[in-house]
């Protein structure tokens, strides 16, 4: 599920809601001033002024909320598309370079990509836990591609020697992503906060952890 802006069918309803709410605010403001000021001859004029201000304020507030939602929807869509593009690049690397990757890592890599795709499709859920959202963002944009590139850049003769370390890191990422995906689906924010530490541990910079004896 993704955050969606108003559809064409929704727009007339939203417009009617703004007008209705503004009319109600006008009536309430007008009635309150009228009751307070009667029998003052200026009661009707004062009521009209206050009612008009209340109506204008209500309309402006609702219109501002609508614009804010539209901007948020546009920003969310842009970020989701950027992450999906990066995931497609990772998936392409895994598919085209599969012969250079340990066979036992293929399933975990596919599961990781699928899990990340589902998290991205529910990206608005993670907005309430920004630290977790940042961790997932960096998984997709840097850590997972970097881990793949480091292994693929090794000489073929060195790959078997480092295959276990590579598989261990991919397993860590896959497990952390799976937990995050499960909690996003459940929208369990407390569990997401708890899982952040696990995800960060899995995503320790591969420059520091991966193949240190090769000086990478």
N, C-alpha and C positions, 0 to 999 in steps of 0.2 A: 504494500500500500504506500502511495506517495502523497505528498501534500499537493492538492489541486486547487487552482484558482477557479473563479466563477465560470461556469459554462455559459454559452449563449442563452440557454433555457433559464439559467438562474438569474441573469442580469435584470430582466423585468421585475422579478420578485424582489431583488435587492433594492431596485429603484423605488418600488412601491413601499418597501419597508422604511426607507429613509423618509419618504413623504409622510407616511402614516405616523412614524415616531415624532417627526417634526410637528405635525398637526396636533398630536396629543400634548407635546411640550408647550405649544402655543396656548392651547385651551387651559392647561393647568396654570401656567403663568398668568394668563389673563384673568382666570377665575379667582386666583389667590389675591391679586391686587385689587380686583373689583370688590371682593368681600371686605378686605382690610380698609379700603378708602371710602366706600359708600357711607353716607350720601354725598361725599365730595364730588362736585361736577367734573373734576379732572380724573375721576376713577376710571372711566372707559379709556381715556387716552393713555393713562399710566399703565393700565392693564394691557393695552395693545402693544406698548413699547416693550414691557417686560416679557409678554408672550412672544413677541417677535424675536427678542434676544434669545429666549429659551429655544425657540424653534430653530433659529440660525445656528446656535451652539450645538444642538442635537444633530442637525444635518451635517455640520462640519465634522463632528466627532465620528459619525458613522462613515462619512466619505473618507476621512483620514484613515480609519481602520481598513476600509476597502483598498485604498491605495497601498497601505503597508502590507496587506496580504498579497496583493499582486506583485509587489517588489520581492517579497520573501519567496513567493512561488517561482519567480524568474531566476532568482539567485540559486535556489535549491535545484532547479532544473539544470542550470548551467554547470553547477558543481557535480551533479549526478552524471551528466553526459561526459564530463572530463574524466571522472573516475571510471566510467564504463569503457571509455576509449583506452585508458591505461590497462584495464583488465583484459581487453581484447588483445592488446599487445603482449601481455604476459601469456595469455592462452596460446597465441600464435607462436611465441618462443618455445613454450613447452611442447607444442605439437611438432614444430619443424625441427627442433633440436633433440627430440626424444631419444635418438640413438646415442647421444652424448651424455644423457642423464642416467643415473642408476635406475634400472627397471622397477625396483621396489619403491621408488619415490613417485612414480607416475600417478598412481591412484591418489596419494595424498595431495599431490599438486592439483589434480583435477578437482578434488573435494574442496581444497582451499579456494580455488577460483570460483567455484559454484557458491560456496558459503559467502565469499566477499560480494558476489553479484547480488545475492539476496539481501545482505546487509545494506548495500547501496540502494536497492529498490525501496528500502524502509528507512532511508537516511534521516528523515525528520524525527524519528524516534530518538536517535542519538544526539539530537540538538540539546536535549535536556541533560546529557552527560558529556559535555564538550571535551573533557580529557580523553574519554573513550573514543569519541569521534576523531580526535586528532591522532590517536594511536592507529585507528583503522586507516585513516587517510595516509599516514606515513608508511603503513604496511604496503598499501597499493602503489603509492607514488615513488617509494624509495627502497624500503627494506627487502621486499620480496624480489623485485627486479634486480637489486644489487646482489642478493644472495645467488640468484641464478647466473648472473653475469660473471661473478667471481669463479664459480665452479666451471662454467663453460669456457672461460678464458685460460684455465689450466691446460698445460700440455696433456695430450691424451694419455701419455705414459704415467702422469701423476694423478689422473682422475681416480683410478681404483684405490689408491692409497688414502684419498680424502673422501671417498664415497660415504663412509659411515658418519663422518662429521656432517656432511651435507644432509644426509637423511635425517640425522638427529635434529638439525635445525628446522628442516621442513616439517618434521613431525610436531615440533613445538609450536610452530606457527599454525599448522593445521588444527591442532587441538584448541589453541586459544581462539582461533577464528570460529571454530565450531561452537564453543561456549558462547561467544559473543552473538553469533547468529541465533542460537537457541533463546538467549535472553532478549534479543531484539524482537523476535517473533512473539515472545510472551510479554514484551514491554515491561520487564522486571528491572526497574531502574536500580534498585539496591544491589541486585546480583551483577548488573553491568558495572557498577562502581567497584565491587569486589573483584571482578574479573580483570579490571584494568591493570592491576599489578602483574597478573599472569601474562597478559598480552605484552606488556612492556618488557618483561623478562624474556619472552620469546623473541622479541624484536630488538634485542641488544645489537648495536651496530655490527654488521658482519665484518667490517674492517678490523674490529677488535677481537672477534671470536673465530672467524672462519679461516682455516688454513694458515695459522700464524707461522708455522715452520716454513712456509713458502714466502714469507715476508710480504703478504698481500695487504 
